[in-house]
C-alpha cells in the first residue's frame, strides 16, 4: 500500500503491508484515527466517532 496523507494534519503515512479496507490506522503525527477506504489507490478518511449509548 502506498503513502497516504492525513486529512487532519497532512502528514505522510505509510500503512503496513496487508492493511485492508475498513481497517483503522492511527496517524503517527497527530494521533487521529483514520479509516482505510481504499487500498488501490490508497485512501483514508477520518474514522467515525464511536457513539456512547449511555446505558440506553
N, C-alpha and C positions, 0 to 999 in steps of 0.2 A: 504494500500500500504506500502510495506516495505521500509527500508532506501536505498538510492542510494548514489553514490559517485560523486561529482562534477568533471567533466573531466578537469576543468581549475585549481582548487586549491586543489582537493582531499578531500574536506570537506564532512562530512556525512550530508545528507539532508533527512528529513522525510517529504515527501509531505502530504498535507491534505487528509483526508479520502474523497473519492469521486473524486479524481483527475483522469482525463481521458486522453487517448491517444490524442496527438495533442495539449494539453494544455501547456502553457508556465509558468514555475515557475522560481523564482529568487533565486540564491544561497545566503544564509544569510551571508556567509563569504566574498565572493569576489564580489557579486552583478551581476554576469554574468547571462544572460537569458538562460534557459535550456528548451528544448522541451521534453516532455514526449513521448517516442517512444514505451513503453510497460508498462503494469501495472502488468502483471503476467508472468514472473518475472518483477519486477520494473526495468526500464532502462531509462536513459536520454541521450541526446546529446546536444551539443551547438546549440542554436536556430539559424536559418539562419538570416543573417543580412538583414534588410529591405532595398531595393534599392530605392534611390531617383529618381524621374522621371525628376526633374529639369524643369518641365513645358512642357515637350515634349508630 
